[in-house]
Amino acid sequence: MEIGYLDIADHYRRQIADRQIPDGERLPSVRQIADEWNVATKTAQRALKSLAMEGYASAVRGLGYAATFRPHDVATLRVRVDGSRQRGETYAADDTQRILSAELTPTGGAVADVLGVTPGTPAILRTGSVTRAGRVIRMSHSWFPAELGNPVPELLETVSTPPGNVARIEAATGRKTELTADHFTVDLTALQHASEFGVPQGTPILVRTTVRHDGQGVIEYGTTWFPRGVVLAVEYNDRAE
């Protein structure tokens, strides 16, 4: 049976949750995991990135990753799709899409972990919203590594035009997306989002986090919030098409 990066991530996730690997202890390096599991270094790197995206590991600059304790209180259902997903969302003709801000912003702990930088390191943050019939139906934050601002200056502009930011990044840098991970959770609206969506604070809300990885590093880390009453339909195309 071929070992995949999710198998490796599951192994370390259980050990961290069971405290067999103590909180803060350094995890094996990419090379050590590749040798131990007899997999490619790219597979080992994806396993560590997966742990970081789920909050079970934190990037330590120059040292790799350290375990971050989380109990068995999260139910994760995985659906692996060997195909392609059309990027972006499709909206109704009368929907209004706005880029609210686009600027270099210091990264916090969780964002810094995913991007693999030291907390406080600036990264490009783009925030946006979509309004339908006067109602906000989508809010988003998208983080990009700061170095992408030079080859893709549109990342720092408050405009959104085809072909989209990820396509621009791929065309300008040659960094092709190899892995897109979407995580969906139901959370409660914070004060900011409650005000924007026009709902009471604490109302259930759908949260999607998306990480795009090119095998060497994250090129986009995004969070999107959808209020109740919005249907999110995801369509996938088979590779054979």
C-alpha positions in Angstrom: 0.0 0.0 0.0 1.4 3.4 -1.0 2.0 5.8 1.8 0.5 9.3 1.3 1.1 12.5 3.1 -2.3 12.2 4.9 -1.3 8.9 6.3 1.9 10.4 7.8 0.0 13.5 9.1 -2.6 11.2 10.7 0.2 9.3 12.5 1.7 12.4 14.0 -1.7 14.0 14.7 -2.7 11.1 16.9 0.6 11.2 18.8 0.3 14.9 19.4 -3.4 14.6 20.6 -2.4 11.7 22.8 0.6 13.7 24.2 3.0 11.0 23.0 4.7 14.0 21.4 4.7 16.7 24.0 3.4 20.2 23.2 6.3 22.3 21.8 8.6 19.3 21.0 10.3 19.5 17.6 8.8 17.2 15.0 11.0 15.2 12.7 12.5 17.1 9.8 11.3 16.7 6.2 14.4 14.6 5.4 13.9 12.4 8.6 10.2 11.8 7.7 11.1 11.0 4.1 13.7 8.5 5.2 11.6 6.9 7.9 8.5 6.5 5.7 10.3 5.8 2.5 8.5 8.7 0.7 9.6 11.7 -1.4 10.6 14.8 0.5 7.7 16.6 -1.2 5.3 14.1 0.5 7.0 14.6 3.8 6.7 18.4 3.4 3.0 18.1 2.6 2.4 16.0 5.7 4.0 18.7 7.9 2.1 21.5 6.1 -1.1 19.6 6.7 -0.4 19.4 10.4 0.2 23.1 10.5 -2.9 23.9 8.6 -5.0 21.9 11.2 -3.3 23.5 14.2 -1.2 20.5 15.3 2.1 22.0 14.4 3.8 25.4 14.4 6.6 26.5 12.1 9.8 27.4 13.9 12.0 29.6 11.7 15.2 27.7 10.9 14.2 24.6 12.9 11.2 23.1 11.1 8.0 22.4 13.0 7.1 21.9 16.6 4.1 20.0 18.0 1.1 22.0 19.1 -1.2 20.2 21.5 -4.9 19.8 20.5 -7.2 17.3 22.2 -9.5 14.9 20.3 -12.2 17.4 19.9 -12.2 18.0 16.2 -14.0 15.8 13.7 -12.3 16.0 10.3 -13.9 14.4 7.3 -11.6 14.2 4.3 -12.7 13.8 0.7 -9.7 13.4 -1.7 -10.5 14.6 -5.2 -8.0 13.6 -7.9 -9.2 16.3 -10.4 -9.3 20.0 -10.8 -11.6 22.6 -9.2 -12.5 25.8 -11.1 -10.9 28.6 -9.2 -13.0 31.3 -7.7 -16.7 31.6 -7.2 -19.5 32.4 -9.8 -22.0 35.0 -8.7 -25.3 36.3 -10.1 -25.2 39.1 -12.6 -26.3 41.7 -10.2 -23.9 40.7 -7.3 -21.5 43.4 -6.3 -17.9 42.3 -5.6 -15.6 44.7 -3.7 -12.0 44.6 -2.7 -12.1 46.5 0.6 -8.3 46.7 1.2 -5.0 45.4 -0.3 -1.9 46.1 1.7 1.1 44.7 3.5 0.1 43.7 7.0 2.0 42.1 9.9 1.1 38.4 10.2 -0.3 36.9 13.4 0.6 33.5 14.8 -1.8 31.3 12.8 -1.2 33.1 9.5 2.6 33.2 10.1 2.5 29.4 10.8 0.8 28.6 7.5 2.9 31.0 5.4 6.1 29.7 7.2 7.3 33.1 8.4 8.0 34.6 11.8 5.0 36.2 13.5 5.0 39.9 12.7 6.5 39.4 9.2 4.5 41.5 6.7 2.5 39.7 4.1 -0.1 40.9 1.5 -3.6 40.9 2.9 -6.6 41.4 0.6 -10.1 41.7 2.1 -13.3 41.6 0.1 -17.0 41.2 0.2 -19.9 40.3 -2.1 -23.3 41.9 -1.8 -26.6 40.7 -3.3 -29.7 42.8 -3.2 -28.2 45.0 -0.5 -27.2 42.0 1.7 -23.6 40.9 2.3 -23.4 37.2 1.4 -19.6 36.7 1.5 -16.6 38.2 3.3 -13.0 37.1 2.8 -9.4 37.6 3.8 -6.6 36.3 1.5 -3.0 36.3 2.5 -0.1 36.1 0.1 3.7 36.1 0.7 5.1 39.6 0.5 7.6 38.8 -2.2 4.8 38.1 -4.6 4.0 41.9 -4.7 6.8 42.6 -7.1 6.0 40.1 -9.9 2.2 40.6 -9.3 1.6 44.2 -8.4 -2.2 43.7 -8.8 -2.1 42.0 -5.4 -1.6 45.4 -3.8 -4.4 47.1 -5.8 -8.1 47.2 -4.7 -9.3 45.8 -8.0 -10.4 42.3 -9.0 -10.4 41.3 -12.6 -9.9 38.1 -14.6 -8.0 35.8 -14.6 -7.7 36.0 -10.8 -4.8 36.4 -8.4 -3.6 32.7 -8.3 -3.6 32.6 -12.2 -1.5 35.8 -12.2 0.9 34.4 -9.7 1.4 31.2 -11.7 1.9 33.1 -14.9 4.3 35.6 -13.4 6.4 33.3 -11.3 6.0 29.8 -12.8 4.9 28.5 -9.4 2.1 26.1 -10.2 -0.5 25.1 -7.6 0.0 21.4 -6.8 -2.3 21.2 -3.8 -5.5 23.0 -2.8 -6.9 22.2 0.6 -10.4 23.5 1.6 -11.5 23.1 5.2 -15.1 23.9 6.2 -16.3 24.5 9.7 -19.3 26.0 11.4 -18.4 28.8 13.8 -20.2 31.7 15.6 -20.2 35.2 14.2 -17.8 37.6 15.8 -18.9 41.2 16.3 -17.3 42.5 13.0 -19.0 39.9 10.8 -22.3 40.1 12.7 -22.4 43.8 11.8 -21.5 43.2 8.2 -23.9 40.4 7.7 -26.7 42.1 9.7 -27.2 39.2 12.1 -26.9 38.9 15.9 -23.4 38.2 17.3 -23.1 34.5 17.9 -25.2 33.4 14.9 -23.9 30.2 13.2 -21.7 31.0 10.2 -19.9 28.8 7.6 -16.2 29.3 7.5 -14.0 28.0 4.7 -10.2 28.1 4.9 -8.2 27.5 1.7 -4.5 26.9 1.3 -2.8 26.7 -2.1 0.6 25.1 -2.1 3.0 24.7 -5.0 5.1 21.9 -3.4 7.7 24.4 -2.1 5.6 26.9 -0.2 2.1 28.4 0.4 1.1 30.9 -2.3 -2.3 31.7 -0.8 -4.0 31.3 2.5 -7.6 32.5 2.6 -10.6 32.5 4.9 -14.1 33.1 3.7 -17.2 33.6 5.7 -20.8 32.8 4.6 -23.9 33.7 6.6 -26.9 31.4 7.0 -29.1 31.2 3.9 -26.2 31.1 1.4 -25.6 27.8 -0.5 -22.0 27.1 -1.4 -21.9 24.7 -4.4 -18.5 23.2 -5.4 -18.1 21.6 -8.8 -15.1 19.5 -9.8 -14.0 18.5 -13.2 -12.5 15.1 -13.9 -8.9 15.1 -15.1 -9.9 13.1 -18.1 -12.0 15.9 -19.5 
